[in-house]
Amino acid sequence: DMSGHVNESGSGIRFTTSTVLRSGPSNLLGIWVSGASSSPTLELLNATVSGTGTLVGSFTPVAGTFYPLPIAFPVGLVLLAGGSVSGTAIFEPS
């Protein structure tokens, strides 16, 4: 029975600007923020285009921090990055 299984590893997609990270359903594990300056912000949308479907509202990330975000995105995943922010979104293996 795998009903309580938790993934602690996955595949990553690097980002340095706002981008569509996934088109289609996916499961996010978290986000590693490697760099953040100049009033950085991140927001996550359950969408394939920006502007709709906010699931994680805008927050101020700190460099050198992993944010666990075990969230299913049934439509897709758009990451909106403000200021200067870079990192890696980590997804559950498919």
Buried (B, 14 or more C-beta within 10 A) or exposed (E): EEEEEEEEEBEBBEBEEBBBBBEEEBBBBBBBBBEBEEEBBBBBBBBBEBEEBBBBEEEEBEBEEEBEBEBEBEBBBBBBBBEBBBBBBBBBEE
